[in-house]
């Protein structure tokens, strides 16, 4: 059935960005019908690639853009229709996230800028044009979390290698998303000197085999707990005393802090794993829905979603409007990396940051400059996916 201007806008994505607070605010601000389908990362990508007629907006990670574009599942976004495009930092307008700040680490993996602009030959690249493949929205620099008491007698810097150490006296949990978790454990194995790996974001067949021999050995020894597919499951697992450390994204970390769980968010000496999400238009988007689709895209850069997501530890690609919606104390803590001068609430209203707390890793610029590798879909992704499913199964 053909769409009309009154048809609901259909959005697919994950709980990373489509929280209940965000959904409620979008509906209130835009005033038209929106249907949200919140999936896990793998299911969202699968749907995006195979069923573009089932959604209007795709909300997920930049490292999925290559696959979506190759499959013909998305259409270019016209930059001229993005109201705040001029407020994007230069690193989103062609310079690249890997070269956007003084003292920045050399990064490996899929820099979002590499696949941002639609080129004249229909390829993707960082040379600025009037069309983009995905609108940059939310990003972060991820480490891992661990229970403070388990590290009381440890010395030396925090390292990704801790994920594979056997002397923690507790088990490690991982995200179910291979694009993030495999890069993390590959970095851990390399840092600990357990597997020789040249590039943790693009493993060879031989490196994949060697890594999974190690991972399966650790699993049989009881080192790993379950992998988690959703934010809610990561919170549940990390709250259990049997979990000592592991992959944990910022919203889950701050939610657990609000619940009284004493965790430390690591600043790994090797650098953070970076990720970036954004919004794509379905290749099957009907003309009757275009105005609503662009209204939805522009809302994400308006400041309102950035305030909600800042309170759970995420950053936005356009920061200027956030100064009008965050309190000065919130801006100082979340973006400037300064100690909290007042208790700060999370999206649910509970206090997640206490007076004197300072965010691990420092300011927005400090943390994003410390990214050393990006979540990535690797060249040998089909082989890797089979190995990963055997491991988590």
N, C-alpha and C positions, 0 to 999 in steps of 0.2 A: 504494500500500500504506500502510495506517495506521501511524503511528509508535507505538513502545512506549517506556517509560522507559529502555530499554537501547539505543535507536537512537542513532547518532552525531549530535552537534550539528553543523549545517552552517553554516560561517562564510565569507562572502565579504568581501574587502577588498583593500588594496594593501600594497606593501612598506613604505609609510610607517610603519605600525604593526605589521604582521604579519611581522616579521623571524624568522629561524630561531631566534634566542635566545628571543624572546617565545613562539613556538609551543611550543618544548620545555618552557619553564617552565610554561605554561598546562596542558599535558597532565600534567606531573608533579604540579602542585598540585591540580588538580581531579579527576584520577583517573578520568575517564570519556572515552569515545571522542569525538574532535572531528575533523571533516574541514575543512581549510582550502583555499580556492580563492583564490589570490593573483593579482589582475588589475591591469592598468593602470587609471588613474582613469576614463577614458572608458568602458572595457568594464565596469567595476564599476557605474557609474551606469546604463548601459544595461541590465545584468542586473537591477539593483535595481528599475528601473521596470517592465520587461517580464516578469520571471519571478520574482515573489515566492514561488512554490511551489518554487523551486530552492534556497532558503536559509532558515535560521532567524534568523541574525544578519547584519546589514549593518554593516560597519565602514568609514566614509569620512567625507567632509567635511561640515560643517554647511551649506555653501552648496548642497548637493544636497537638503536637507530639503524645500524648497518643492516641488520636482518630485516627490519620492517621495510626499509627503503628498497632493498633488493627484491623483496617479495611483492612490491608494488602495493603495499597495504596503507600507505600514508600519502597525503598530498602536501605540496609546499605551503608554508605559511607566508603570507605577504607582510613583510616588515613594515610597510607603510600603514598597515591597519593596527599596529601595536603602538598604543598611545605613549608608553614610557620607554620605547626602544632606545631613545637618546640618553636615557638615564642608566642604561646598562654600563657596567664598568668596561673599560677597553678590552679586558681579557675575554669578554663575551662577544666582542665585536670584531674579532679577527686575530688579536694578539695571542690568544690561547691561555688557558688556565695555568699551563706549565711555565709561562714566562711573565706572569702578571705582577710579580712583587719582587723587591730587592732581596737578595740572599736566598732566593727560592731554590729548593732542592731540584736536582734533575729527576724527572718523573719518567716512569715507564707505564705502558698500558694505553688505553684509549682516552686521550685527552678529548673532552667534549668538543673543543673548538675544531678538531680535525674532521668532524662530521656535521658541523653546524650549518654551513651555507650550501645551498643547492647551486651547483655550477652550471655553466652554459651547456656542457655535455651531459647534464643530468647526474653527474657524479656529485659526491659530497666532499667539501674541503673547508679550509679556513679563510680563503680569499673572499672578502665581503661581497655579497650580491644583494638583491632586493628580496630574496626568498631564503627561508631557513627550514630545515627539516623538522626541528623541534624547538619550542620556545623554552629557554632555560628558566627554571623556577627555583627549585630547592636544592641545596647542596650541603655537604658536611665532610669533615675529616674524621675518620673512625679509627679508634684503637680497639682495646678490649678492656673488660672489667674484671676485677678480682676482689675477693674478700680481704679486708684490711688485716684481719688477725692472722691469715695464712702467710702474709708477707712480713710479719713483725721482725723476723730475724734475718731477712734477706738483705744483701748489700749489692751495690752496683746498679746500673741503669735498668729501667724496664725494657723488655725486649719481646718481640714477637716469638722468639724462641721459647718463652715461658709456656706457650700453648702446648708444647710437646714434652716438657719436662715431667718426669715421673715422680718427683719427690715433693709434690704439692700436698699429698695426703688427701686430695679430693679430685673430682673429675672435671673434665673440660667439656663445655658445650659449644656447638657451632651453629651458625645460620645454615638453613637448608638451601640457600641460594648459592650455587657453585661459582657464579661470577664473582662473588665476594669471598666466600669461605675458602675456595681452592687457592686463590691468590694469597690469603692470609696464612694458610698452613704451608704453602710453598715458601713464603718468606720465612716462616718459623723454622722449617726444615733447613733452609739455607743458612739462616743466622746461627742455628745450633750446630752447624757442621754435620748434619745427618744425611743430607742428600745434596749432590752437586747440581745446582740449578742456575742457568745463565740469566733468565728473565722470568720472574715469578708470575708475570701476566701473560706469558705465551710459551707454555711448556711443550717440549717435544714429546713424541710417543715414549721414548726411553725415559725421559724425566717423569712423565706421568706414571709409568710402570713402577719406577723406583719409589716415587712418593707414596703410591698406594700400598706398596709392600710395607712401608713404614706405618702408614695410618692403620692398616688392618691389624698389624702387630700390636699397636697401641690399643686398638679397640678390643681385641681379644683379652688384653691384660686389664680391661676395665677402666681405661683412662678416659674414654669419651662417654658422656651421657647422650641423651637423644639430641638430634638436631631439631631446631625450631623453625617452623614455617611462617609464623606470624609474631607480631609485637606481643600479643597477649600471652602466647606460649613462652616467649623468651622471658617475660616477667615471672611467669609461674615457675619455670625451671630454675632461674637464678635465685629465686626466693627460697629454694630448698637448700638446706645445709649440705646436702650431698654434692652440690655444684660449687666448685671453688673459683673457677675463672672461665673466661670464654668470650666469644663474640657477643657483643651487646651494643645495640644502637642507642643513641642519646635519649630518645623519649623513654625507653625502658629503664635506662640508668636513673634518670631523674624521677621517674615514677617510683622506683624502688627506694631511692633516697627519701622521698616523701613518706614512704611506708616504714622508715626506720632501719632499713637494711644498710649496714655499714660497708660500702663498696668504695673502691678506688678506680677511677677511669685512667687507664694507662696512657702515657705519652711515649710510645716506643722509640728507642734510640734510632731504629732504622727508618722512621718516618711513618706517617699515617697512610691508611688506605683511603683514597678519595672516591667519592661518587657524586653524581649530579643527576637530578631528575628533571623532567620537563613535560610539555604537552605537545601532542601531535594531532593533526586533523586526519580523520579517516579518508582514504581514497574514495570511499563510497558516500561521503558527506553530500547531502542534497542541497541545492541552492537555497531552498526555503529555510534551511537551518543555519546558513552561513553567518547571519548577523548574530544569532544567539551564540554560536560557537566562538566568534571573535569577542563578544562581550564576556564570555567565560574566560578566555585567554587573558583579556585585559584585567579582569578582576584579580587574577593571581598576582599581578604586579602593583596592586592598589595600596598595599600596606596592611589591610585587614588580615589576610592569611599569614603574612610574615610575622605579625605579632603573636598569633596563635602558635605558630611553629617555632618562633624564637624561644617561647617559654618552655619548649621541650628540647631545645638545643640545636635547632636547625637554622641555617642561613638562607638568605634570599639573594637572587641575582640582581635585584634592584633594591637598594637599601634606603634611599633617600626618604620615601614616605614613612618608613618605620619610625623615624624620629617624632612623628606626629601622633603615633598610636602607642608606642612604648613609653613608660615612665623614664625619667632621666636615670634612675637607679637601674632599671632593666637594661637600657641601652648600654650603660657603663659596664654592667656585668657580662651581658651576652655578646656584645660586639666589640667593646674596648678591652675586655679581659681584666677589668679592675675588680678589687674585692667588693662584695655586696655590702651596701651601706644600710640595707633594710631587708627583712625577710622577703623573699620573692616567691610568688605562687606559680605552679604549673597550670596547664590549661584547665584542669579540673578544680582549681581553687586551693588545693592543698599546698602547703609550703614545701618546696623542693630545694630551695637554696637558703642557707642561714647567713646571718650577719657575719662578715669576715671571710666567707667562702670565696675562693677565686677559681675560675674555670681552668681545669687542667689543660695546659697547652697555650693559655693566654688569649690574645685577641683573635678576632676574625682573620685579620691579615696574618698573624703569627701561625695560626692553626692551618689555614689553607696553604700557606707557604711551606709548611712542613709535610705536605703530601709527597710521598715518594713513589706510590704506585696507585693505579686506578682499577676499580672493578672493571672486568673485561670479559667479553666472550672470545675465547681463544681460537686460533686457527684449527686446532685439533679438538674442537668443542664436541663433535659427535662421539669421538672415542672417549674423551674426558667425561662426558655425560653418562656413558655406560658404566664407567668405573665408579663415578660418584653415586649413581643409583644403587650399585652393588654395595657400596660402603654404607650408605645411610639406610639401606633396606633391612 
